[in-house]
Amino acid sequence: MIAKQLFDEITQKLGDTIANSPAKDLEKNAKAMLSGAFNKMDLVTREEFDVQQQVLIKTRTKLNELETRLATLEAMMNPKPQEPVVYETFVHDTAPVEILETTENKKSED
């Protein structure tokens, strides 16, 4: 218990000594100079940076969603023509016969 009081007393006396010394003035002046230089550089705080980063992430996500939605709508408006399907059938003792099936053939059969 005495050691703790002694340590606290020494710490307080050292703090008081440094607070009244030229070192404290030097520290205050250095902080003021750095603060002025940072203000001239037009820097942002960490909080402002984090907020803008979150806004950017949300914007990119929304952009990806909208691009996907647009591609889907464009595909619905301009469907690509289907390529014909070719089937090969083998008749006994003859060469293969190709049957060409298109969308129109399927519709006429239905």
N, C-alpha and C positions, 0 to 999 in steps of 0.2 A: 504494500500500500504506500509506503514511504517512497519507494522507487518510482511509482507512478506519479506521485505528487512532484517529485524532483524532476522527472522527465517533462511533465507539463509546465513546470516553472521555467525550466531551461528553454523549452520551445517557445514559451511566451516572451521571454527576454530576448531571444534571438530574433523573433518576429518583430518586436518593438525596435530593436537595434537596426534591423534591415529597413524597416518602415521609415526611420528617421535618417537613414544614410543616403549618400549620393547615388547608391546603387538603385534605390527605389525611384529616384527622379529619372535615372537613366532608363529604367524599365518603362516608366510612364511615357517618356519621350519617344522611345522606340515603338511602343504600341500606337501612339498617336501618328507617327510617321507611316507606319505600316497601314493603319486604318485609312489614312488619307490616300495613300498609293492604291489600295484596293478599291476605294470609292472611285478614283479616276479611271480604273480599269473596267468599270461597269460590270463587275462580277455579280453573280446571283448566289443566294444562300442555298444551302443543301436542301432545305425544305421546298424552296421554289423549284429547284432542279427535280426533286422527286415528284412533285405535283405535275410538272410538264412531262416527265417520263411516263407517268400513268395515263395522262391525256393522249400521248402519242401511241401507247399500247392499245388503248380503246379505239383510237382512230384507225389504226392498222387493222384491227379485228373487224371493225365495221366495214372498212374498205374491202376486205377479203370476202365478207358475207355478201356485200352488194355485187362484187364481181361475179361470184358464183350464181347469184340470183339472176343477173343480167344474162349470163351465158345460158342458163336454163330457159329463160324467156325467149332469147334469140333462137335457141334450138326448137322451141315449140312453134315459133312463127315461121321459121324457114327449115322445115325438116329436110334432111339429106335424102336423095333418092336411094332406095335400097339396091344393092348390087344383085344381079341375078345369081341364083344358086344353081350350080351344075351338078347333076347326079349322073353317075355312070351305072348302067345296068348291064349285066352280062346275060346274054341269051346263049343257051346251050349250043356249042359248036359254031359260034359266030363271033365276030369282033364286037367290042363294047359299043354300046349305043349311048349317046349323050342325050339327056333330057334337060332342056333349059326351062327353068321355072322362074317366072318373074312375079311381081306383085299383081299385075293385071291378070295373069293366069289363075292365081289363087282366088282373086275376087270373082272371076267368072265361074269358078267351080263352086263357090259358096252360094 
